Amino acid sequence: MSTIDSNTQATHSVKLDEQSVARYLRENPTFISQHPDLLAHIELAHECGQATSLIERQTLMMRQKITHNAARMSDILSTARRNDVQFEKTKRLVIELAAAADLNGLTEALKQSFTQEFSASAVHLALFSPVKNTDDHINLSSVHSADENEHYNQIQALSSKKWAYCQAFESVTMAALFPGYKKLKSSAIVPLYLADKAIGVLIIASDSKDHYNDQLDTLFLNHVASVTSACLGRIRL
């Protein structure tokens, strides 16, 4: 005999409210399965206004959950595939950086990787120390003196943070580093540090204003910064 049956007499003096019934069903999830005849008398309002049985409603909810979980799984798999692709691109870049014998080779490796594989429009490596006359790559410059570069203070300020970040391309500040580029709209700023000392900044720019934005995950860029800084220390020191 169920609890409700045993309390039949009590229900004559105590009226059950909705909360009590709901609490009882939660505490006794097998109650309806023990009384299958109740299913024929239970109706739920359907979104279209028609009545539907409890079983039909449960089936609908289960289908909705399956669809939702399938969509989530699809998103997870898509993210995993994107991460795999980015990992392979990053691995190729690290190998090229490690193989670079001089600043020209290192700068070219950065340029080729970001413009060819990561869809950037332009790349520039600005170092805060003098470079040799032979270090003449078009995407490489030395910004170590206000006398030699009128934008010295602004470019030095780009490395005030010790992690990569994105911002709109500030043409007044950085246009001098990108001669010939007139449509750059967004940029990723990658400060380069060795032993807590700023040694330069890598600027990656795009013609698209949304390519580099504050929603971009900069974990990859910070990894590139660490590898590039280590390679610069090997080449310069």
N, C-alpha and C positions, 0 to 999 in steps of 0.2 A: 504494500500500500504506500502511495507517495505521500510526501509531506502535506501537499495541498489536500489530498483525500482525508488525511488524518485530522486536518484542521477545518473540515467542512463546517462543523458546528460553530467554530470561532468566527467564520466569515459572516454568520448571521448577525453578529454583534459588532464586528470590526470590518469596515469596508476597505478592501485592498485598493491602493492608489497605483498609478502607473509606475512610479519609482520602485514600489515594492515588487510588482510583477517583473519589471526589468531586472531588478537585483536577483530575484529568485532564478530567472532564466540564465543569467550569467553564472550563477553559482551551480546550476544544474544544466549544463549544456546538452545532456542526453535526454532531457525531458520530452522534447517534441518527438524524437526518434522512438521513444517508448510509447508515444500516443500518436501514431501516424494519421489517425482519423482527423486530428486537429488541422492538418495541412489543407484539407478540403474546405475549411471554414476561415482560413487566414488569408486576407487580401492586403496587398500593398499598392498604393497609388503609383501608377507608372508615369513617366515623364510626358507621355502623349495623352494622359488623362484616362486611359483604360486601366482596368484592374488586372493584376497579375498574381499568380500564386507565389508563395514563399520560395518554392524550388526554382521557379523561373527567375525570380529576382536574384537568388543566390548564384544561379548559372550566369546571369548577366554580369554580376559583380566579379565573378571569377574570370570571365572573359576580359573584362576591363583591366583586372590586375595582370593577367597574362600579357595583354597588349602593352601595358605600362612597363612591365619588366622586360619585355622584348625590346622596347625602345631604349631603355636604360642600358641593356646589354649591347645594343647596336652602337650607342654612344661610347661605351667603354672600349669596344673593339676598334672603333674608328680612332679614338685617342691613342690606343696602343699602337696602331699602324702608323699614325703620325709620329709618335715618339721613336718608333723603329727607324723611320726614314730620317728623322733629324739626327738620331744617334749615328747612323752611317755617314751622313754629311759631316757631322762634327768630327768623327774619327778620321775622315779624309783630311780635314783642315788641320787637325793636330799633327798628323803625319807630315804634311807639307811644312808646317811651322817648324817642326823638329828638324826637318831636313835643310832648312834655310841656312846658308852659310854667311849671309850678310844682310844688311838692312833692306837692300833692294829686293832680295829674294823673299824676305819675310813680308814686306809690304805687298809684293805681287801675290803671294799666297793668300793674304787677307782679302785683297781686291777680287781675285778670281773666285774665291769661295763665296763671298757675300753677294757679288753681282751675278754669278752664274748659277749658284745653287740655292741661295736664300732670297733671291729676287730683289735685292737692293739696287738702287740706281747709281750710287757713288760711295766711295770709301776714302777716308783720309786718315793717316797716322801722323799725329803731331807730337814730337818729342820735346821735352823741356831741357835739352842739353844740346851742345853743338854736334853736328854730324860732319863726316868727311866729305870732301869735294866729290868723291866717287859715289857717295850715297845720294844719287840724284833722281830717284824714282819720282814721277810726276805726282804720285799720291802720298809723298813723304815730305815732311818739312820740319825744321827746327824752330821752336818758339821758346827761346830762352832769354830774350832781351827785349825790353820795351823800345829800345832805340832801333832795333831791327824790324820789329813788327808792331804796328800801331794797335793791333788787337790783342797784344800780349796779355793784358790783365783779364780780358774777357775769356780768352782761351784757357788761361791758367785756372780761372774760376770754374770751368767745366769739370775739373777734377776734384772739386771740393767735397763731393760725395765719394765714398770708397766702394760704391757698387754701381752697376749699370742702371741707367734710367732712360726714359723716352721723353721727348718734348717736340714741340713744333720747331721746324727749321728756322732759326733766327738768322736771316740773311745778312743783317748789318754786322753781326758778330762773326759769322763763319763763312760768308761769301768769299772772302779772300783765299780760303783753303780749297774752294771748289770753283776755280775759274772755268768758264765755259758751261756751267750748269745753271740754268735760269728757272727751272721748274721744281726745285726741291721743296717739299712741303713738310716732311716729318723726319725725325732723326732719332737714332739711338746713340747715347753718349756712354762710352765705355772707358772709365778712368783706369789707368795702368799704374800699379804700385809695386815697389820692391822694398821689403823691410820697412813698411809704413811710410815710404817716401814716394811721392808722386813723380813718375818718370815720363809721363805723357798721357795722351788721351786718343782713343780710337773713335772716330766719328763715322757712323754709318747712316746714309741718308737715302730717302725715297721720294719719288715724284708723287706718290700717293699720300694724302694727309692722314689716312687711317692705317698705313702699313706699320708705323711705329707709334703706339699710343700708350696711355697709362694703364691699359688693361693687359698689356703684353707681359707674359712671364719672362723675367730676365735671368732665370737660372742658367740658361744656355750661354747668354752673353757674359755672365760673371765667370763661367768656366773658361770661355775664350780669353777673358781678361787675365786670368791666372796663368794660362799657358803662354799667352803672348808676352806677358811680363817676364816669365821665366826665360823665354827664348831671347828676349832683349837683353836680359842680364848675361846670358851666355855669350851673345854676340858682341856686346859693348864692353864687358868687363874682362 
